[in-house]
Amino acid sequence: MDSAPVASKRHDLDVWVVIPLYNEASVIGGVLADLLRVFPQVVCIDDGSRDGSGAIARAAGARVVNHPINLGQGAALQTGFAYALERGAKYVVTFDADGQHRVVDAQAMLQRARDEDLAIVFGSRFLDDRTQAGFLKKVVLKTAVVVTNWTTRTRLTDAHNGLRVIREDAVRGIHLRQDRMAHGTEIVVQLGRTGLPYAEEPVEVIYSEYSKAKGQSLLNSVNILIDLIIR
């Protein structure tokens, strides 16, 4: 880690962090401890967890909204967006529950959105060399970028990174219907259609043994690519 997150500023009270949460009991407490030092308004969408993840998140200080059954990450994000908008969010930060994202990156992305009047800031693991992904994984993910850019008419370097900062007017243009990994492309399509200004910010994705087992494996990257091709 090259720097630690700094304490929340007063103007960050217009920000809600949205976390889709599914069976992350062993890590969600630590993820929230780091986030809540900086972003006091965090909502976890407990998407039918069976391991007590929601109770742990609530005890850590996050708001928790429960899906009684597992509906998928796209549905969890959509629920989180509605929750944040109902509470007057000017910006929404999407953040993964498995510990792969860094709070300092989210801070930098939010500051850039404010400074440059951007509606969307996408995190990209391919704009610097901090992220230690394997060669085959990079090939698959960069192929997914090519396919996504062609199908969505966007120009991104990282098509399936769950760390994003989205301004309120852009959030209102999102209506996710895809429940599996295809929601990552769907959200890019819908944000692109808003015509609002966007940029990418370099971020580090942390590939721990845990996060790889939970969805950051090479096989999962291949599944993303297959979803893109057949959708």
Residue pairs with C-beta under 8 A, 6 or more apart in sequence:
1 102
1 104
2 104
3 104
4 104
5 34
5 37
5 38
5 103
5 104
5 107
6 38
6 107
7 37
7 38
8 37
8 38
8 39
8 40
11 114
12 38
12 39
12 40
12 110
13 40
13 41
14 88
14 89
14 90
14 91
15 39
15 41
15 89
15 90
15 91
15 92
15 93
15 110
16 41
16 42
16 43
16 80
16 83
16 84
16 87
16 89
16 91
16 92
16 93
17 35
17 39
17 41
17 42
17 43
17 92
17 93
17 94
17 95
17 106
18 43
18 45
18 77
18 80
18 81
18 83
18 84
18 92
18 93
18 94
18 95
19 28
19 31
19 42
19 43
19 44
19 45
19 57
19 62
19 80
19 94
19 95
19 96
19 97
20 44
20 45
20 47
20 73
20 76
20 77
20 80
20 96
20 97
21 28
21 44
21 45
21 46
21 47
21 49
21 53
21 54
21 57
21 64
21 76
21 97
22 46
22 47
22 48
22 49
22 53
22 70
22 73
22 76
22 97
23 49
23 50
23 51
23 53
24 31
24 49
24 51
24 53
24 97
24 98
24 214
25 49
25 51
25 52
25 53
25 56
26 210
27 97
27 98
27 99
27 210
28 44
28 53
28 56
28 57
28 60
28 97
29 56
29 57
29 59
29 60
30 99
31 95
31 97
31 98
31 99
32 42
32 44
32 57
32 60
32 61
32 62
33 60
34 103
35 42
35 95
35 103
36 42
36 60
36 61
36 62
37 103
38 103
38 106
38 107
39 93
39 103
39 106
41 63
41 87
41 89
42 61
42 62
42 63
43 62
43 63
43 64
43 65
43 80
43 83
43 84
44 53
44 54
44 57
44 62
44 63
44 64
44 65
44 97
45 64
45 65
45 67
45 76
45 77
45 79
45 80
45 83
46 53
46 54
46 57
46 64
46 65
46 66
46 67
47 67
47 70
47 71
47 72
47 73
47 75
47 76
48 67
48 68
48 69
48 70
48 71
53 97
54 64
54 66
57 64
58 64
63 83
65 79
65 80
65 83
67 75
67 76
67 79
71 179
72 178
72 179
72 180
72 183
73 179
73 180
73 181
73 183
74 176
74 177
74 178
74 179
74 180
74 182
74 183
74 186
74 187
75 176
75 179
77 94
77 174
77 176
77 183
77 187
78 174
78 175
78 176
80 92
80 94
81 92
81 171
81 174
84 92
84 171
85 168
85 171
85 172
89 168
89 171
90 167
90 168
91 110
91 113
91 165
91 166
91 167
91 168
92 165
92 166
92 168
92 171
93 106
93 109
93 110
93 163
93 164
93 165
93 166
94 162
94 163
94 164
94 166
95 101
95 106
95 162
95 163
96 162
96 163
98 210
98 211
98 214
98 215
98 216
99 206
99 208
99 210
99 211
100 205
100 206
100 207
100 208
100 211
100 216
101 123
101 162
101 163
101 203
101 205
101 206
102 203
102 204
102 206
105 123
105 163
105 201
105 203
105 204
106 163
106 165
108 201
109 121
109 123
109 163
109 164
109 165
109 201
109 203
110 121
110 165
112 118
112 121
112 165
112 199
112 201
113 119
113 120
113 121
113 165
113 167
116 197
116 199
117 197
118 167
118 197
118 198
118 199
119 166
119 167
119 169
119 170
119 191
119 194
119 196
119 197
119 198
120 164
120 165
120 166
120 167
120 170
120 191
120 196
120 197
120 198
120 199
121 164
121 165
121 198
121 199
121 200
121 201
122 156
122 158
122 161
122 164
122 198
122 199
122 200
122 201
123 158
123 161
123 162
123 163
123 164
123 200
123 201
123 202
123 203
124 156
124 157
124 158
124 161
124 200
124 201
124 202
124 203
125 131
125 133
125 158
125 161
125 202
125 203
125 204
125 205
126 138
126 141
126 142
126 145
126 157
126 158
127 157
127 158
127 200
127 201
127 202
127 203
128 202
128 204
130 202
130 204
131 203
131 204
131 205
131 207
132 207
133 141
133 205
133 207
134 218
136 218
137 218
137 221
140 218
140 221
140 222
140 224
140 225
141 158
141 159
141 160
141 221
141 224
143 225
144 159
144 160
144 221
144 224
144 225
144 228
145 156
145 157
145 158
145 159
147 159
147 225
147 228
147 229
148 154
148 156
148 159
148 160
148 185
148 188
148 228
149 155
149 156
149 159
151 185
151 189
151 228
152 185
152 188
152 189
152 192
153 192
154 188
154 192
156 188
156 200
157 200
158 200
159 184
159 185
159 188
160 181
160 184
160 185
160 224
161 203
161 205
162 184
163 203
164 187
166 174
166 191
167 196
169 194
169 196
170 191
170 194
170 196
173 190
173 191
173 193
173 194
173 196
174 187
174 190
174 191
175 190
176 183
176 186
176 187
176 190
177 186
178 185
178 186
178 231
180 227
181 220
181 223
181 224
181 227
182 227
182 228
182 231
184 224
185 227
185 228
185 231
191 198
205 216
207 216
